[in-house]
């Protein structure tokens, strides 16, 4: 009979082989490294690229909308904005309608960097599509959206 605090090694294998969370985390880290490597010549990370791209809109965005889109809390978003702001890629201003709120917008320099980054992103994304199969990639996106 097994003891209450005993955890057989086989359980470790079962969790390793079946845990959706672990598999998604591993895949996310591998994808992040691939995009980080590709974007490194522009001194951008994949997260910075996504953040800059989320600001490519006709009107300045509020922090809450961007945080929601990127599934980040506001504190993390604010911390991630600071280096982009220091580089002159993003401008953070007071919201004229609510002085407690901030608006985020790309600067001209930020837009120029995104223009340079987009072909790199497209190439890397295409390589991933070839690995996974584009039809599978569409299904993967749908499945991941369902999880979030």
Rosetta blueprint (number, residue, H / E / L):
1 X L
2 X L
3 X L
4 X L
5 X L
6 X L
7 X L
8 X L
9 X H
10 X H
11 X H
12 X H
13 X H
14 X H
15 X H
16 X H
17 X H
18 X H
19 X L
20 X H
21 X H
22 X H
23 X H
24 X H
25 X H
26 X H
27 X H
28 X H
29 X H
30 X H
31 X H
32 X H
33 X H
34 X H
35 X H
36 X H
37 X H
38 X H
39 X H
40 X H
41 X H
42 X H
43 X L
44 X L
45 X L
46 X H
47 X H
48 X H
49 X H
50 X H
51 X H
52 X H
53 X H
54 X H
55 X L
56 X L
57 X L
58 X L
59 X L
60 X L
61 X E
62 X E
63 X H
64 X H
65 X H
66 X H
67 X H
68 X H
69 X H
70 X H
71 X L
72 X L
73 X L
74 X H
75 X H
76 X H
77 X H
78 X H
79 X H
80 X H
81 X H
82 X H
83 X H
84 X H
85 X H
86 X H
87 X L
88 X L
89 X L
90 X E
91 X E
92 X E
93 X E
94 X E
95 X E
96 X L
97 X L
98 X E
99 X E
100 X E
101 X E
102 X E
103 X E
104 X E
105 X E
106 X E
107 X L
108 X H
109 X H
110 X H
111 X H
112 X H
113 X H
114 X H
115 X H
116 X H
117 X H
118 X H
119 X H
120 X H
121 X H
122 X H
123 X H
124 X H
125 X H
126 X H
127 X H
128 X H
129 X H
130 X H
131 X H
132 X H
133 X L
134 X H
135 X H
136 X H
137 X H
138 X H
139 X H
140 X H
141 X H
142 X H
143 X H
144 X H
145 X H
146 X H
147 X H
148 X L
